[in-house]
Amino acid sequence: MSVGVLDVGCFSAHLVVVDRDLLRPLLSHKVRLRLDRELGPDGAISAGGIDSLCAAVLAARKKAGDVPFLPFATSSVRDCTNADEVMRKVARRTGVELKVLSGKEEARLSYTAARHWFGWGAGPMVVLDVGGGTVELASGTGAEPEVAVSLPLGARTLTRAGLTVQDMRAVVRERLAAFPRNETARAVGCSKVFEQLARLAGARPDIYAQRQLKLKDLEKWIPRLAKLSVRERAALPGISRHRAQQSLAGAVVAEGLMQASGHDVVDISPWSTKEGLLLDLVERARGRRNSAA
């Protein structure tokens, strides 16, 4: 029984369909978006941005054919000031009703994904996920997190605020002060931000390799990134062109998350919210199949 999700983010609309094995998807189709360029000063997505979003959703729907999929939008749509209008127009033009996940639910799904990636023997975990609009933190010892938190400290959010590195650090430190430290838990970094920062610090691009990001490397790279132009950052290993502008803010937030949670090293998980949702859907499909049997 195939299940699918359409992950509508700031930079792409990514359709993934799986049967049981997430590592071998039956279909993976990505349409590029640049919603970051379509956000006005008031935080609203422009008419052109809505047009490109509708085109991406239509392309995904055509690619999926008869396979059902769950379409969800991340903070780039959820937190824009005209979110209701955007979702109404997408539904009217494409026939696809985008769902929005709360930040707390995204934190839970990232935890689920990381727990499956590293296995049930990984022990207590604290999962850190840096997105464009928000950051998610979750910690626990079992299948479900005991703590799940979302804060508006995403890489795009801080970049648009126009803060200096010093001011960003102060904001991040203040907002994360209440998060409980757990130095004995295994720290896991999800999201493209952590993956790209690990690659920048010398990790291999292979998702099957044991990849880590060390705080001492991050602290060395932050002043270097601050001195480089966006074009120069995009030429660095691991920094994609469309994420180059917000790479400095992403590094500062990652640093703050590691310091707040009490970890000098995080292990990198290539799975995050999208995979957590797929795992949930696979489990539900398996439950329906067993009930029918």
N, C-alpha and C positions, 0 to 999 in steps of 0.2 A: 504494500500500500504506500504510494508515493505521497510525500508531503512537501510543501514549498513555502518559502517566504520571499517577500519583496521588501528589501531594506532600502528605504528612501532616505538618504543622508544628504549632507551638504555638497559632496563631491560626486556622488553617483547614485543611481538606482540599481541595486544589485539583486537579481532574481536567482535563487538557488533552490533546486529541487533534489531531494534525496529519497532513497528507499529506507535503508537502515544505516548505511555507512556514510557518515558525514565527510570522510576523507575521500570518498569516491562519488561525488555528486552526479546525478543523472543529467543535470543541466545547471550551468552557471553562466549567466548572461548579465553583463554590466553595461549600463549606459551612463556616460559621463554627464555630470551636472556641475554648475558653478553657482550655486545659490548664494555663496558668500559675496559674489559680485552683484547680486540682485537685491541685497538688503539695503534699504534706505536708512537715512539718519534716524527715522522714527522706529526702526526695527521691523518694518513691513516688507514683505517680498513683493517686488515690482510685478507689473503685468507681464513683462517679458520673462521674468522668473517663473511665473505661473504657467506661461505657455511652454517653456522648456520642461517644466515638471510634468505637465500633461503629456507632452510628446514622449518623455522617458517612460511614463507609466503605460501608455498605449503600446510602445515597443515591447515592453516586458509582457504585457497581456497577450500580444500576438505571438511572442516567442513561447509562452507557456502553453498555448493551445487549450486543450481540454483539462489540463492538470490544474486542480485548485491550489491556490496559494494564499497565504495570509499577508496582506500588505500593511506595513507599519512605517511610520515616519519618526525620525529621531528629533532631537531638540531644534534642529534647523527649521523645521516646520512647527513643531509643538510650541516653541517659545516665541515665534514671530508674532508681532502685534496684530496681524490679520489672519491668524491661523484658521479661524472658522471659515472665512471667505475662501482661503486657499483650498481647504478640503472640500467645500461645497462645489467649487468650480472643477476640481479634479474629478469628483464623483459624477458631475453632470456631463463632462466632456469625455470621460473614459469608461464610465460604468464601474469604476473601482473605488470603493470607500476606504480611504486610508484610516488606519487605526493609530492612535498615539499611546505610547507606553509612558507611564509615570517614571520619573527619575528613579524612584525606589524600586520599581519593577525592573528597570534596566540594570540596576545594581544586582538584583537577585539573579537575573539571567546571566550576567557576566560571571558571577560566582558559580552558577551551575555549569557554565561552559568550562571554566578553569578547573573545577573539581573533576569533570569528566576527562579533560585533557591530561591532567597529572595523575589521575587514578585515585581510588578510594584509600590507598595506603599513604597518601601525601601528608596526612595529619592535619592539625589546625592550619587554616589558611586565612590570609588577609588579601583581598583582591582589589587592585587599584586600576581604575579605568579612566583615561583622560579622553574626553570627546571634544567636539568643537564648542558646544554651548555649555556643557556641564561636565563635572567629574563625578564618578560613582565610586563608593567605597563599600565593601562588604566583608564581613569576617564571620567565621564559624568553624565548627569541628565536624559537622556532618553533611548530609546532602543539601540542607537548606541553611542559608546564613542566619546567624543570630543577630547581626547588626547589618543594616542596609541603608546607606545614606547617599543623597544626591545634592550637589551644591553647584551654583552658577559660576564655576571657575574654569570653564573650558578654554581651550587655546584660542578659539576665535573670539570668545567673549572678552578675554583680557587683551587681545590684540586690538580690538575695536575700541577699547577703553583708552588706548594711547598712553599707557603707564610706562614709567621707567622700570628697569629690572629691580631696582631697590623697592619701588612702590608695589610692584607685582608681588615680590616676596613678602612684603608686609601684609598685603591683603590676603594672600594665601595662608600665611602663618596664623593670622587672626581668625579666619573662617574655619581652619582645621584644628584649632586649639582644643575643641571639645571631643575630637575623635579619640577613642581609647587606644593607647599604645599597646602593642602585643609583640614584643621582640622575639618571643619563642615560636610564633606562628611562621609558616612559610609564606613569604610575600610573593605575590604574582602580579605582574603588570600585563594588563590586556590593552587592546586598541592599537591602531596604527601609530599613535604617538610613541608608545613604549617600544614598539617594534622598530620604528625608524631611529629612535635614539640609541637603541642597542646596536643597530647596524652602524650608526655613526661612530660609536665607541669601539667598533671592531668585531662585533658578533657576525657570524655567518648568516647569509640570507636563507639558508635551508631551514624550513620550519621543523624538521625532524631533529635538527641539531640541538644540543643543550645550550640555550641562549640566556644570557644574563645581562643586566644593566647594573653597574656599580655606581654608587653615589659619588665616589671620588672622581670617576670619569665624567660624570654629569657636571660636577662643580667646575671642572676644567673647561668643558665645552661651552658653558653658558656665556662667559665673557667673550669667547671667540665668536659665537653666533651673534652677539650684540654688536660686534665691530663689522660684521659682514653685511653687504647689501642682500636683498632678496634673491637677486640673480646669482650671487656668489654662494649663498646657502643652498640653492637648488643644484649646484654643481657638486655638492658634498655627497659622499656615500650614504645612502639610506634616506636622504631628504628629497621627497618628490617635488616637482615643480609647483604643483597646485597647493602644497602644504608648506612651502618655503616661508611664506610671509608669517605664518603663525607658529613656525618651528621654535622660535625663541620663547614665546609664551608657553608652549607645550613643555619645553625643557624646564622652565621655572616651576610650572605646576607639578611636573613629575618629581622634581627635587623636593618640593614642599610636601608631597604625599609620602615620599620615602622618609623624610625627617619626622613628619607627624606620626607615622605608624611605627617608627623606631627601627628602620631597616636600612642597612648599608648596601644590600644587594636584593634585587628582585629577579625572579625567574620570569621568562617571557612566555606567555600563552598566545598562540595565534588565533585562538577562539575567544569570542566575546559575545555581545548581546545577540547577534544574529544566530550564532551557533547554539546559544542557550535556548533561544526560541525554537529552533529546529529540534533540539533534543526534547523539549517539552511536547512538541507536536508528534514526534516519533513515539514517545511514551503513551500519549493519548490514543494514537492509532493502534498501537500494540494492545492497549487495554480493550478497545472496541473489538479488535479481532479475536481476542481471547474470550470476550463475552459472547460473541456470535458463535464461537465454537462450542 
